[in-house]
Amino acid sequence: MTHDTPTITAQRRERTGTRYARRLRQTGRLPAVVYGHRVEPLHVSVDEKEMLHLMVHGVHVMHLDIEGGGTETCLVKDVQFGYLGDNVIHVDFARVNLEDEVTVHVRLDFVGIPEEAHHAGAILRHDHTELAVRCRVNLIPEAIRADLAKMDGLQFTAGEIELPGRVTLAEDPETIVASISFLKKQLAIGEEAEVEAVLEEPEVISEGKAEAPRADAKPEAESEEP
């Protein structure tokens, strides 16, 4: 599934630097920079709530309606977090054409339960929550479906995921995106370990928190200290 390209209003920033960026965030706006296409970088700000809403819903590309400067079609290229890692403090946009090919990280949507996960003591781990893929800008999917019911054995790799049409894998196909291990309980010294029983669904563990969309290349970003 892909998105219609949304439009978000951006305001020019006349001043840059840590102090002014902090003041912007206190008013509910995110500092950002627009670069690419051999045009000078443009410092802007966007509404924080609107921007985070789009990113949470898997939007990678948007039109920036820049006050007094026309409209730019941009890819969310990089997101900078605060020192605690729990808030976005800066966004990098790259100018793109909808026909350009780009490499992006897309959220994995895990569905299904592997056969091995029904066994006693099974722990299903989501080792990666996103996948690097390459495609045209106008074909970037909101999420990629990873059907764990097709998992054969104890590991599910990137190369086993069925990708949407005209979307290709941009990372090692042997990358493990999901795996199963078994919880063991030692009964007594010298005795063999016994697998604990699970009642219904296997325990699921995801590595890390969900991240905003990003791409491999990263520009030289403006310093944003907490």
NORJO-V952243 format. One record per residue. N is the residue number from 1. PSI is psi in whole degrees, -180 to 180 (* if undefined). D_CENTER is the distance of its C-alpha to the mean C-alpha in whole Angstrom. Layout:
[[N	PSI	D_CENTER] [N	PSI	D_CENTER]]
This chain:
[[1	132	15] [2	162	15] [3	151	15] [4	146	18] [5	115	18] [6	166	18] [7	135	20] [8	140	20] [9	137	23] [10	140	22] [11	140	25] [12	146	27] [13	122	27] [14	-26	30] [15	144	30] [16	173	27] [17	165	27] [18	-45	26] [19	-46	28] [20	-33	28] [21	-40	24] [22	-41	25] [23	-40	27] [24	-47	25] [25	-32	22] [26	-20	25] [27	8	26] [28	21	23] [29	147	21] [30	127	18] [31	145	20] [32	164	18] [33	141	19] [34	129	20] [35	174	21] [36	173	21] [37	32	24] [38	33	27] [39	146	27] [40	140	27] [41	144	24] [42	123	24] [43	125	24] [44	177	23] [45	151	21] [46	159	20] [47	125	20] [48	-50	18] [49	-42	18] [50	-43	17] [51	-46	14] [52	-36	12] [53	-44	13] [54	-44	12] [55	-42	9] [56	-31	9] [57	20	10] [58	20	8] [59	125	10] [60	-30	9] [61	139	13] [62	160	16] [63	127	19] [64	114	20] [65	96	24] [66	121	25] [67	119	28] [68	11	31] [69	17	29] [70	-164	28] [71	136	25] [72	136	22] [73	123	20] [74	149	17] [75	135	13] [76	106	11] [77	-37	11] [78	149	10] [79	130	10] [80	131	13] [81	160	13] [82	173	17] [83	-20	19] [84	-10	18] [85	14	14] [86	7	14] [87	143	14] [88	132	13] [89	-11	16] [90	144	15] [91	137	14] [92	126	14] [93	140	15] [94	129	16] [95	135	19] [96	162	19] [97	150	21] [98	-18	20] [99	-7	22] [100	148	20] [101	133	18] [102	161	15] [103	126	12] [104	161	8] [105	123	5] [106	140	5] [107	139	5] [108	132	9] [109	100	11] [110	130	14] [111	160	18] [112	163	21] [113	127	23] [114	153	24] [115	-41	28] [116	-23	28] [117	-12	26] [118	-9	29] [119	157	31] [120	134	32] [121	9	30] [122	136	27] [123	117	24] [124	122	21] [125	131	18] [126	97	14] [127	-30	14] [128	138	10] [129	1	8] [130	166	6] [131	136	8] [132	124	9] [133	164	12] [134	133	14] [135	177	16] [136	152	17] [137	-42	16] [138	4	17] [139	8	16] [140	123	12] [141	154	12] [142	-41	10] [143	162	9] [144	128	11] [145	126	14] [146	104	15] [147	100	19] [148	-11	20] [149	-20	23] [150	2	24] [151	124	23] [152	103	26] [153	-150	27] [154	1	25] [155	147	22] [156	121	19] [157	165	18] [158	-37	15] [159	-15	19] [160	-7	20] [161	131	17] [162	117	18] [163	154	16] [164	162	17] [165	140	20] [166	20	20] [167	127	16] [168	154	17] [169	136	15] [170	21	14] [171	175	15] [172	123	17] [173	-16	18] [174	0	20] [175	127	16] [176	121	17] [177	-21	14] [178	148	16] [179	162	20] [180	134	23] [181	173	25] [182	132	28] [183	131	30] [184	147	33] [185	125	36] [186	120	39] [187	-48	42] [188	161	44] [189	130	45] [190	-17	46] [191	160	45] [192	150	42] [193	145	39] [194	136	38] [195	127	35] [196	146	34] [197	145	34] [198	148	31] [199	-50	33] [200	-87	30] [201	148	26] [202	152	25] [203	138	23] [204	130	19] [205	127	17] [206	139	14] [207	119	13] [208	-177	11] [209	162	10] [210	138	6] [211	158	4] [212	159	4] [213	143	4] [214	171	6] [215	172	9] [216	-47	12] [217	141	14] [218	128	15] [219	172	18] [220	106	20] [221	157	19] [222	138	21] [223	127	22] [224	90	21] [225	151	22] [226	*	22]]
